[in-house]
Amino acid sequence: MVTGGWKKANDIFDEIVFAHGGETNKITRDEFVQLVESERAHWLTGVGPIFALYETVRAIREAARAEDRPLTPTEKALVAGTRRRTYAMFEAELAAQGDPGADLDAAREAGWTEGSAPGLPSTRVVILREGERVRADIAAADAAAARGEAVDGAALAAARERWRALRAHYREWLPPVPVSRCPDTGEVVEWRLDDVNFDGWFWEYHNPLRVTPKLPPTWRAMTGAVRLAEVIGAAPFIAKPGPEVPYVVPRILDEPDVRAVIAQVRVSPHTGWAITYYAPRRLGVPLANLWGADNYPVYDDDGTWLGWDEVPEWPADNDYDLRPWVLSGKLLWIAPDDETMTLRQGVDGCPYLDLPGRREYGIVERGEVRYPPLPPSASPPPGNS
């Protein structure tokens, strides 16, 4: 788990301190700062002023790369100065959180003092880590109160407030990710989703933390599927990202004037697919639960939100053979990594046909995935591998 913090490496202590061989070289403190901040900016995702400064540095470097030139002396000085600033800010955050490896001298440069109350963390992984600890503390206190035991009311109220603040901070972090384009209006649909892993609260199946985007009035539903990689984020809640191959829901797509669009959406390191349904009017059939959630929003013909509904998720209700739907023109597709989000038709070159994988809905919990068997009365869906 990459946090940007520090961990012990006593096994290389002598080699580092005495620098007497191997791959160890001495560098100056400023060289160390520049290297650390380069790595943090590359590997971490988050929200707040630190990450805004990381984006500033990234923009400077990308502009020079696009013009095929080295950084100018002014740009080099700006990058180096910005990294010194972000290093101090990051170390102040670590110090406030009690990280024993924090560089306290740098932290003080950013205004940290002994006993400072921790602010809201910047990085996604630290937001989630602290949030789960606070959630567990609240649950333990609630359980103690239910048993009639004495509970520190002020501490519990503070924990609840911290929990709300962390969730709001995570919601702010959620990046906008293009997931579709409406074939009727031409609008690109972006959903602010957690594209890092399934241990984020966005993917908490029974209580997903989400931001509803601006949707075209023709938007009706969005389902999804995911081919899971070996590295699955561990979280104490259930995530249900879908089967291993994309599919359509015939009861929706069979309706007149309904079209769907499939696009690849990477949830690093996993490969996901969003399937979005569009229609000019509200449909008279049950729709489908929103990707990774246990319910779905309902909208009127003009895009007015009417409330929530839910349907059982049943693999037998889905069609995993996409070829006929693409041939009919009911299912359009967007090529993987196509930043223009161009809608395409026809089976030629379509990468979403005949994909192997399980058709059951995977359940992710505490870093493990399981596929519950279908009831005995149901025949196994075809194509499982």
TORKOL-4160 file (C-alpha; in steps of 0.2 Angstrom, whole numbers, padded with zeros to 4 digits, m for minus):
385
<pt num="1" X="0000" Y="0000" Z="0000"/>
<pt num="2" X="0008" Y="0016" Z="m0006"/>
<pt num="3" X="0005" Y="0030" Z="0007"/>
<pt num="4" X="0019" Y="0042" Z="0004"/>
<pt num="5" X="0025" Y="0039" Z="0022"/>
<pt num="6" X="0040" Y="0030" Z="0029"/>
<pt num="7" X="0044" Y="0013" Z="0035"/>
<pt num="8" X="0059" Y="0005" Z="0043"/>
<pt num="9" X="0073" Y="m0003" Z="0033"/>
<pt num="10" X="0086" Y="m0008" Z="0046"/>
<pt num="11" X="0093" Y="m0022" Z="0035"/>
<pt num="12" X="0102" Y="m0008" Z="0024"/>
<pt num="13" X="0106" Y="0003" Z="0038"/>
<pt num="14" X="0125" Y="0000" Z="0038"/>
<pt num="15" X="0126" Y="0001" Z="0019"/>
<pt num="16" X="0117" Y="0018" Z="0019"/>
<pt num="17" X="0126" Y="0026" Z="0033"/>
<pt num="18" X="0143" Y="0020" Z="0028"/>
<pt num="19" X="0140" Y="0019" Z="0009"/>
<pt num="20" X="0153" Y="0006" Z="0006"/>
<pt num="21" X="0147" Y="m0003" Z="m0009"/>
<pt num="22" X="0132" Y="m0011" Z="m0017"/>
<pt num="23" X="0120" Y="0001" Z="m0026"/>
<pt num="24" X="0121" Y="0015" Z="m0012"/>
<pt num="25" X="0127" Y="0032" Z="m0017"/>
<pt num="26" X="0127" Y="0048" Z="m0006"/>
<pt num="27" X="0116" Y="0062" Z="m0011"/>
<pt num="28" X="0113" Y="0079" Z="m0004"/>
<pt num="29" X="0097" Y="0083" Z="0006"/>
<pt num="30" X="0090" Y="0093" Z="m0008"/>
<pt num="31" X="0093" Y="0079" Z="m0020"/>
<pt num="32" X="0084" Y="0068" Z="m0008"/>
<pt num="33" X="0069" Y="0080" Z="m0007"/>
<pt num="34" X="0068" Y="0081" Z="m0026"/>
<pt num="35" X="0068" Y="0062" Z="m0028"/>
<pt num="36" X="0055" Y="0059" Z="m0014"/>
<pt num="37" X="0043" Y="0072" Z="m0021"/>
<pt num="38" X="0045" Y="0065" Z="m0039"/>
<pt num="39" X="0040" Y="0048" Z="m0033"/>
<pt num="40" X="0026" Y="0054" Z="m0022"/>
<pt num="41" X="0018" Y="0064" Z="m0037"/>
<pt num="42" X="0020" Y="0049" Z="m0048"/>
<pt num="43" X="0013" Y="0036" Z="m0037"/>
<pt num="44" X="0000" Y="0045" Z="m0026"/>
<pt num="45" X="m0018" Y="0051" Z="m0029"/>
<pt num="46" X="m0027" Y="0063" Z="m0018"/>
<pt num="47" X="m0035" Y="0080" Z="m0015"/>
<pt num="48" X="m0030" Y="0097" Z="m0008"/>
<pt num="49" X="m0016" Y="0109" Z="m0010"/>
<pt num="50" X="m0002" Y="0097" Z="m0011"/>
<pt num="51" X="m0009" Y="0088" Z="m0026"/>
<pt num="52" X="m0013" Y="0104" Z="m0034"/>
<pt num="53" X="0006" Y="0108" Z="m0033"/>
<pt num="54" X="0010" Y="0091" Z="m0040"/>
<pt num="55" X="m0001" Y="0095" Z="m0055"/>
<pt num="56" X="0008" Y="0112" Z="m0057"/>
<pt num="57" X="0024" Y="0103" Z="m0058"/>
<pt num="58" X="0017" Y="0090" Z="m0070"/>
<pt num="59" X="0010" Y="0103" Z="m0081"/>
<pt num="60" X="0027" Y="0112" Z="m0083"/>
<pt num="61" X="0036" Y="0095" Z="m0087"/>
<pt num="62" X="0023" Y="0090" Z="m0099"/>
<pt num="63" X="0023" Y="0106" Z="m0108"/>
<pt num="64" X="0042" Y="0105" Z="m0111"/>
<pt num="65" X="0040" Y="0087" Z="m0116"/>
<pt num="66" X="0027" Y="0092" Z="m0129"/>
<pt num="67" X="0039" Y="0105" Z="m0136"/>
<pt num="68" X="0053" Y="0092" Z="m0136"/>
<pt num="69" X="0065" Y="0104" Z="m0126"/>
<pt num="70" X="0073" Y="0103" Z="m0109"/>
<pt num="71" X="0066" Y="0114" Z="m0095"/>
<pt num="72" X="0072" Y="0132" Z="m0095"/>
<pt num="73" X="0082" Y="0138" Z="m0080"/>
<pt num="74" X="0067" Y="0147" Z="m0073"/>
<pt num="75" X="0056" Y="0131" Z="m0075"/>
<pt num="76" X="0069" Y="0121" Z="m0066"/>
<pt num="77" X="0070" Y="0133" Z="m0052"/>
<pt num="78" X="0051" Y="0133" Z="m0051"/>
<pt num="79" X="0050" Y="0114" Z="m0051"/>
<pt num="80" X="0063" Y="0112" Z="m0037"/>
<pt num="81" X="0055" Y="0126" Z="m0026"/>
<pt num="82" X="0038" Y="0118" Z="m0028"/>
<pt num="83" X="0045" Y="0101" Z="m0023"/>
<pt num="84" X="0053" Y="0108" Z="m0008"/>
<pt num="85" X="0037" Y="0116" Z="m0003"/>
<pt num="86" X="0027" Y="0100" Z="m0005"/>
<pt num="87" X="0040" Y="0090" Z="0004"/>
<pt num="88" X="0038" Y="0101" Z="0019"/>
<pt num="89" X="0019" Y="0101" Z="0018"/>
<pt num="90" X="0018" Y="0082" Z="0016"/>
<pt num="91" X="0030" Y="0079" Z="0031"/>
<pt num="92" X="0019" Y="0091" Z="0042"/>
<pt num="93" X="0004" Y="0080" Z="0037"/>
<pt num="94" X="0013" Y="0065" Z="0042"/>
<pt num="95" X="0019" Y="0073" Z="0059"/>
<pt num="96" X="0001" Y="0078" Z="0063"/>
<pt num="97" X="m0004" Y="0060" Z="0060"/>
<pt num="98" X="0010" Y="0054" Z="0072"/>
<pt num="99" X="0021" Y="0045" Z="0059"/>
<pt num="100" X="0037" Y="0041" Z="0068"/>
<pt num="101" X="0047" Y="0043" Z="0052"/>
<pt num="102" X="0041" Y="0061" Z="0048"/>
<pt num="103" X="0054" Y="0074" Z="0045"/>
<pt num="104" X="0050" Y="0086" Z="0059"/>
<pt num="105" X="0062" Y="0100" Z="0053"/>
<pt num="106" X="0053" Y="0100" Z="0037"/>
<pt num="107" X="0036" Y="0099" Z="0045"/>
<pt num="108" X="0040" Y="0114" Z="0056"/>
<pt num="109" X="0044" Y="0124" Z="0040"/>
<pt num="110" X="0026" Y="0121" Z="0035"/>
<pt num="111" X="0019" Y="0127" Z="0051"/>
<pt num="112" X="0018" Y="0111" Z="0061"/>
<pt num="113" X="0020" Y="0112" Z="0080"/>
<pt num="114" X="0020" Y="0099" Z="0093"/>
<pt num="115" X="0003" Y="0094" Z="0098"/>
<pt num="116" X="m0005" Y="0101" Z="0082"/>
<pt num="117" X="m0022" Y="0093" Z="0078"/>
<pt num="118" X="m0022" Y="0082" Z="0063"/>
<pt num="119" X="m0030" Y="0090" Z="0048"/>
<pt num="120" X="m0039" Y="0081" Z="0034"/>
<pt num="121" X="m0027" Y="0069" Z="0025"/>
<pt num="122" X="m0022" Y="0073" Z="0007"/>
<pt num="123" X="m0020" Y="0055" Z="0000"/>
<pt num="124" X="m0034" Y="0043" Z="m0004"/>
<pt num="125" X="m0026" Y="0029" Z="0005"/>
<pt num="126" X="m0023" Y="0039" Z="0021"/>
<pt num="127" X="m0041" Y="0045" Z="0020"/>
<pt num="128" X="m0048" Y="0028" Z="0019"/>
<pt num="129" X="m0036" Y="0021" Z="0032"/>
<pt num="130" X="m0041" Y="0034" Z="0045"/>
<pt num="131" X="m0059" Y="0033" Z="0040"/>
<pt num="132" X="m0060" Y="0014" Z="0043"/>
<pt num="133" X="m0051" Y="0016" Z="0060"/>
<pt num="134" X="m0064" Y="0029" Z="0065"/>
<pt num="135" X="m0079" Y="0019" Z="0058"/>
<pt num="136" X="m0073" Y="0004" Z="0069"/>
<pt num="137" X="m0071" Y="0015" Z="0084"/>
<pt num="138" X="m0089" Y="0021" Z="0082"/>
<pt num="139" X="m0096" Y="0004" Z="0079"/>
<pt num="140" X="m0087" Y="m0002" Z="0095"/>
<pt num="141" X="m0094" Y="0012" Z="0105"/>
<pt num="142" X="m0111" Y="0009" Z="0099"/>
<pt num="143" X="m0110" Y="m0009" Z="0103"/>
<pt num="144" X="m0104" Y="m0005" Z="0121"/>
<pt num="145" X="m0118" Y="0007" Z="0123"/>
<pt num="146" X="m0131" Y="m0006" Z="0117"/>
<pt num="147" X="m0124" Y="m0018" Z="0131"/>
<pt num="148" X="m0127" Y="m0004" Z="0144"/>
<pt num="149" X="m0109" Y="0000" Z="0146"/>
<pt num="150" X="m0103" Y="0018" Z="0149"/>
<pt num="151" X="m0097" Y="0027" Z="0133"/>
<pt num="152" X="m0088" Y="0044" Z="0132"/>
<pt num="153" X="m0101" Y="0054" Z="0123"/>
<pt num="154" X="m0090" Y="0068" Z="0118"/>
<pt num="155" X="m0077" Y="0057" Z="0111"/>
<pt num="156" X="m0091" Y="0048" Z="0101"/>
<pt num="157" X="m0098" Y="0064" Z="0095"/>
<pt num="158" X="m0080" Y="0069" Z="0089"/>
<pt num="159" X="m0078" Y="0053" Z="0080"/>
<pt num="160" X="m0094" Y="0054" Z="0071"/>
<pt num="161" X="m0089" Y="0072" Z="0066"/>
<pt num="162" X="m0072" Y="0066" Z="0060"/>
<pt num="163" X="m0081" Y="0052" Z="0050"/>
<pt num="164" X="m0092" Y="0064" Z="0041"/>
<pt num="165" X="m0078" Y="0075" Z="0037"/>
<pt num="166" X="m0067" Y="0061" Z="0030"/>
<pt num="167" X="m0081" Y="0055" Z="0019"/>
<pt num="168" X="m0084" Y="0073" Z="0013"/>
<pt num="169" X="m0066" Y="0074" Z="0009"/>
<pt num="170" X="m0066" Y="0058" Z="0000"/>
<pt num="171" X="m0080" Y="0063" Z="m0011"/>
<pt num="172" X="m0071" Y="0079" Z="m0015"/>
<pt num="173" X="m0056" Y="0068" Z="m0021"/>
<pt num="174" X="m0066" Y="0057" Z="m0033"/>
<pt num="175" X="m0060" Y="0061" Z="m0050"/>
<pt num="176" X="m0071" Y="0064" Z="m0065"/>
<pt num="177" X="m0069" Y="0049" Z="m0077"/>
<pt num="178" X="m0077" Y="0048" Z="m0094"/>
<pt num="179" X="m0088" Y="0033" Z="m0095"/>
<pt num="180" X="m0099" Y="0035" Z="m0110"/>
<pt num="181" X="m0106" Y="0047" Z="m0124"/>
<pt num="182" X="m0125" Y="0049" Z="m0127"/>
<pt num="183" X="m0129" Y="0044" Z="m0145"/>
<pt num="184" X="m0144" Y="0055" Z="m0144"/>
<pt num="185" X="m0137" Y="0072" Z="m0138"/>
<pt num="186" X="m0118" Y="0069" Z="m0141"/>
<pt num="187" X="m0114" Y="0073" Z="m0123"/>
<pt num="188" X="m0099" Y="0065" Z="m0115"/>
<pt num="189" X="m0105" Y="0057" Z="m0098"/>
<pt num="190" X="m0092" Y="0058" Z="m0084"/>
<pt num="191" X="m0094" Y="0050" Z="m0068"/>
<pt num="192" X="m0084" Y="0054" Z="m0052"/>
<pt num="193" X="m0078" Y="0037" Z="m0047"/>
<pt num="194" X="m0064" Y="0029" Z="m0038"/>
<pt num="195" X="m0053" Y="0022" Z="m0052"/>
<pt num="196" X="m0039" Y="0016" Z="m0040"/>
<pt num="197" X="m0046" Y="0000" Z="m0033"/>
<pt num="198" X="m0061" Y="m0007" Z="m0024"/>
<pt num="199" X="m0057" Y="m0003" Z="m0007"/>
<pt num="200" X="m0064" Y="0015" Z="m0009"/>
<pt num="201" X="m0080" Y="0020" Z="m0002"/>
<pt num="202" X="m0087" Y="0023" Z="m0019"/>
<pt num="203" X="m0088" Y="0004" Z="m0021"/>
<pt num="204" X="m0096" Y="0000" Z="m0005"/>
<pt num="205" X="m0110" Y="m0010" Z="m0011"/>
<pt num="206" X="m0124" Y="m0007" Z="0002"/>
<pt num="207" X="m0118" Y="0011" Z="0006"/>
<pt num="208" X="m0109" Y="0018" Z="m0009"/>
<pt num="209" X="m0102" Y="0036" Z="m0007"/>
<pt num="210" X="m0105" Y="0045" Z="m0024"/>
<pt num="211" X="m0107" Y="0061" Z="m0032"/>
<pt num="212" X="m0121" Y="0061" Z="m0045"/>
<pt num="213" X="m0115" Y="0070" Z="m0061"/>
<pt num="214" X="m0124" Y="0081" Z="m0073"/>
<pt num="215" X="m0133" Y="0068" Z="m0085"/>
<pt num="216" X="m0141" Y="0070" Z="m0101"/>
<pt num="217" X="m0160" Y="0069" Z="m0100"/>
<pt num="218" X="m0159" Y="0053" Z="m0111"/>
<pt num="219" X="m0148" Y="0044" Z="m0098"/>
<pt num="220" X="m0157" Y="0029" Z="m0090"/>
<pt num="221" X="m0145" Y="0016" Z="m0082"/>
<pt num="222" X="m0127" Y="0011" Z="m0081"/>
<pt num="223" X="m0121" Y="m0006" Z="m0077"/>
<pt num="224" X="m0103" Y="m0013" Z="m0076"/>
<pt num="225" X="m0092" Y="m0028" Z="m0077"/>
<pt num="226" X="m0074" Y="m0030" Z="m0071"/>
<pt num="227" X="m0059" Y="m0042" Z="m0075"/>
<pt num="228" X="m0050" Y="m0042" Z="m0058"/>
<pt num="229" X="m0032" Y="m0042" Z="m0057"/>
<pt num="230" X="m0022" Y="m0051" Z="m0043"/>
<pt num="231" X="m0020" Y="m0035" Z="m0032"/>
<pt num="232" X="m0037" Y="m0032" Z="m0024"/>
<pt num="233" X="m0039" Y="m0018" Z="m0011"/>
<pt num="234" X="m0043" Y="m0025" Z="0006"/>
<pt num="235" X="m0058" Y="m0016" Z="0014"/>
<pt num="236" X="m0070" Y="m0021" Z="0028"/>
<pt num="237" X="m0085" Y="m0020" Z="0017"/>
<pt num="238" X="m0092" Y="m0029" Z="0002"/>
<pt num="239" X="m0089" Y="m0022" Z="m0016"/>
<pt num="240" X="m0099" Y="m0030" Z="m0030"/>
<pt num="241" X="m0091" Y="m0024" Z="m0046"/>
<pt num="242" X="m0100" Y="m0036" Z="m0057"/>
<pt num="243" X="m0095" Y="m0052" Z="m0068"/>
<pt num="244" X="m0079" Y="m0054" Z="m0077"/>
<pt num="245" X="m0086" Y="m0050" Z="m0094"/>
<pt num="246" X="m0097" Y="m0036" Z="m0101"/>
<pt num="247" X="m0116" Y="m0039" Z="m0104"/>
<pt num="248" X="m0132" Y="m0031" Z="m0109"/>
<pt num="249" X="m0149" Y="m0032" Z="m0100"/>
<pt num="250" X="m0162" Y="m0037" Z="m0114"/>
<pt num="251" X="m0177" Y="m0032" Z="m0104"/>
<pt num="252" X="m0170" Y="m0014" Z="m0106"/>
<pt num="253" X="m0162" Y="m0014" Z="m0123"/>
<pt num="254" X="m0176" Y="m0023" Z="m0131"/>
<pt num="255" X="m0187" Y="m0008" Z="m0128"/>
<pt num="256" X="m0191" Y="0003" Z="m0143"/>
<pt num="257" X="m0179" Y="0018" Z="m0145"/>
<pt num="258" X="m0166" Y="0012" Z="m0132"/>
<pt num="259" X="m0148" Y="0011" Z="m0136"/>
<pt num="260" X="m0133" Y="0007" Z="m0125"/>
<pt num="261" X="m0115" Y="0011" Z="m0126"/>
<pt num="262" X="m0100" Y="0001" Z="m0119"/>
<pt num="263" X="m0084" Y="0009" Z="m0115"/>
<pt num="264" X="m0068" Y="0002" Z="m0106"/>
<pt num="265" X="m0065" Y="0010" Z="m0089"/>
<pt num="266" X="m0049" Y="0006" Z="m0080"/>
<pt num="267" X="m0050" Y="0004" Z="m0061"/>
<pt num="268" X="m0031" Y="0002" Z="m0059"/>
<pt num="269" X="m0025" Y="m0012" Z="m0060"/>
<pt num="270" X="m0042" Y="m0020" Z="m0065"/>
<pt num="271" X="m0050" Y="m0019" Z="m0082"/>
<pt num="272" X="m0068" Y="m0013" Z="m0081"/>
<pt num="273" X="m0082" Y="m0009" Z="m0093"/>
<pt num="274" X="m0097" Y="0003" Z="m0091"/>
<pt num="275" X="m0113" Y="m0001" Z="m0101"/>
<pt num="276" X="m0124" Y="0014" Z="m0101"/>
<pt num="277" X="m0142" Y="0015" Z="m0108"/>
<pt num="278" X="m0151" Y="0029" Z="m0116"/>
<pt num="279" X="m0169" Y="0032" Z="m0121"/>
<pt num="280" X="m0179" Y="0048" Z="m0125"/>
<pt num="281" X="m0192" Y="0044" Z="m0112"/>
<pt num="282" X="m0194" Y="0035" Z="m0096"/>
<pt num="283" X="m0196" Y="0016" Z="m0098"/>
<pt num="284" X="m0210" Y="0005" Z="m0092"/>
<pt num="285" X="m0198" Y="m0009" Z="m0087"/>
<pt num="286" X="m0187" Y="m0011" Z="m0071"/>
<pt num="287" X="m0170" Y="m0005" Z="m0075"/>
<pt num="288" X="m0154" Y="m0011" Z="m0068"/>
<pt num="289" X="m0144" Y="m0007" Z="m0052"/>
<pt num="290" X="m0131" Y="0006" Z="m0054"/>
<pt num="291" X="m0113" Y="m0001" Z="m0057"/>
<pt num="292" X="m0107" Y="m0007" Z="m0040"/>
<pt num="293" X="m0122" Y="m0002" Z="m0030"/>
<pt num="294" X="m0138" Y="m0011" Z="m0024"/>
<pt num="295" X="m0150" Y="0002" Z="m0031"/>
<pt num="296" X="m0152" Y="0014" Z="m0046"/>
<pt num="297" X="m0159" Y="0032" Z="m0048"/>
<pt num="298" X="m0175" Y="0035" Z="m0058"/>
<pt num="299" X="m0177" Y="0050" Z="m0069"/>
<pt num="300" X="m0192" Y="0057" Z="m0078"/>
<pt num="301" X="m0192" Y="0061" Z="m0097"/>
<pt num="302" X="m0184" Y="0078" Z="m0094"/>
<pt num="303" X="m0170" Y="0072" Z="m0083"/>
<pt num="304" X="m0179" Y="0076" Z="m0066"/>
<pt num="305" X="m0174" Y="0064" Z="m0052"/>
<pt num="306" X="m0189" Y="0055" Z="m0045"/>
<pt num="307" X="m0181" Y="0043" Z="m0032"/>
<pt num="308" X="m0172" Y="0026" Z="m0030"/>
<pt num="309" X="m0177" Y="0009" Z="m0035"/>
<pt num="310" X="m0169" Y="m0008" Z="m0035"/>
<pt num="311" X="m0169" Y="m0025" Z="m0044"/>
<pt num="312" X="m0161" Y="m0042" Z="m0040"/>
<pt num="313" X="m0145" Y="m0045" Z="m0049"/>
<pt num="314" X="m0147" Y="m0061" Z="m0058"/>
<pt num="315" X="m0134" Y="m0067" Z="m0071"/>
<pt num="316" X="m0148" Y="m0076" Z="m0081"/>
<pt num="317" X="m0156" Y="m0060" Z="m0084"/>
<pt num="318" X="m0141" Y="m0054" Z="m0094"/>
<pt num="319" X="m0135" Y="m0057" Z="m0112"/>
<pt num="320" X="m0116" Y="m0059" Z="m0113"/>
<pt num="321" X="m0116" Y="m0062" Z="m0132"/>
<pt num="322" X="m0114" Y="m0044" Z="m0138"/>
<pt num="323" X="m0112" Y="m0048" Z="m0156"/>
<pt num="324" X="m0131" Y="m0048" Z="m0161"/>
<pt num="325" X="m0134" Y="m0032" Z="m0151"/>
<pt num="326" X="m0119" Y="m0023" Z="m0160"/>
<pt num="327" X="m0125" Y="m0029" Z="m0177"/>
<pt num="328" X="m0142" Y="m0023" Z="m0174"/>
<pt num="329" X="m0136" Y="m0005" Z="m0170"/>
<pt num="330" X="m0143" Y="m0006" Z="m0152"/>
<pt num="331" X="m0126" Y="m0007" Z="m0144"/>
<pt num="332" X="m0113" Y="0006" Z="m0149"/>
<pt num="333" X="m0095" Y="0005" Z="m0142"/>
<pt num="334" X="m0080" Y="0017" Z="m0138"/>
<pt num="335" X="m0063" Y="0010" Z="m0142"/>
<pt num="336" X="m0052" Y="0007" Z="m0126"/>
<pt num="337" X="m0041" Y="0023" Z="m0122"/>
<pt num="338" X="m0050" Y="0033" Z="m0135"/>
<pt num="339" X="m0049" Y="0051" Z="m0127"/>
<pt num="340" X="m0061" Y="0058" Z="m0140"/>
<pt num="341" X="m0074" Y="0046" Z="m0134"/>
<pt num="342" X="m0080" Y="0043" Z="m0152"/>
<pt num="343" X="m0095" Y="0032" Z="m0154"/>
<pt num="344" X="m0093" Y="0017" Z="m0166"/>
<pt num="345" X="m0104" Y="0004" Z="m0174"/>
<pt num="346" X="m0103" Y="m0013" Z="m0181"/>
<pt num="347" X="m0093" Y="m0028" Z="m0176"/>
<pt num="348" X="m0077" Y="m0024" Z="m0186"/>
<pt num="349" X="m0063" Y="m0020" Z="m0173"/>
<pt num="350" X="m0075" Y="m0021" Z="m0158"/>
<pt num="351" X="m0064" Y="m0027" Z="m0144"/>
<pt num="352" X="m0079" Y="m0032" Z="m0133"/>
<pt num="353" X="m0085" Y="m0047" Z="m0141"/>
<pt num="354" X="m0083" Y="m0065" Z="m0136"/>
<pt num="355" X="m0073" Y="m0061" Z="m0120"/>
<pt num="356" X="m0069" Y="m0076" Z="m0108"/>
<pt num="357" X="m0073" Y="m0075" Z="m0090"/>
<pt num="358" X="m0086" Y="m0079" Z="m0077"/>
<pt num="359" X="m0104" Y="m0073" Z="m0078"/>
<pt num="360" X="m0108" Y="m0073" Z="m0060"/>
<pt num="361" X="m0106" Y="m0057" Z="m0050"/>
<pt num="362" X="m0090" Y="m0057" Z="m0040"/>
<pt num="363" X="m0090" Y="m0051" Z="m0022"/>
<pt num="364" X="m0075" Y="m0043" Z="m0016"/>
<pt num="365" X="m0072" Y="m0042" Z="0003"/>
<pt num="366" X="m0056" Y="m0040" Z="0013"/>
<pt num="367" X="m0045" Y="m0042" Z="m0002"/>
<pt num="368" X="m0053" Y="m0058" Z="m0007"/>
<pt num="369" X="m0065" Y="m0062" Z="m0021"/>
<pt num="370" X="m0079" Y="m0075" Z="m0022"/>
<pt num="371" X="m0092" Y="m0080" Z="m0034"/>
<pt num="372" X="m0108" Y="m0086" Z="m0025"/>
<pt num="373" X="m0115" Y="m0101" Z="m0034"/>
<pt num="374" X="m0132" Y="m0100" Z="m0043"/>
<pt num="375" X="m0147" Y="m0108" Z="m0034"/>
<pt num="376" X="m0150" Y="m0126" Z="m0039"/>
<pt num="377" X="m0165" Y="m0122" Z="m0050"/>
<pt num="378" X="m0154" Y="m0111" Z="m0061"/>
<pt num="379" X="m0143" Y="m0118" Z="m0075"/>
<pt num="380" X="m0125" Y="m0111" Z="m0075"/>
<pt num="381" X="m0123" Y="m0096" Z="m0087"/>
<pt num="382" X="m0114" Y="m0101" Z="m0103"/>
<pt num="383" X="m0096" Y="m0097" Z="m0106"/>
<pt num="384" X="m0088" Y="m0098" Z="m0089"/>
<pt num="385" X="m0070" Y="m0101" Z="m0089"/>
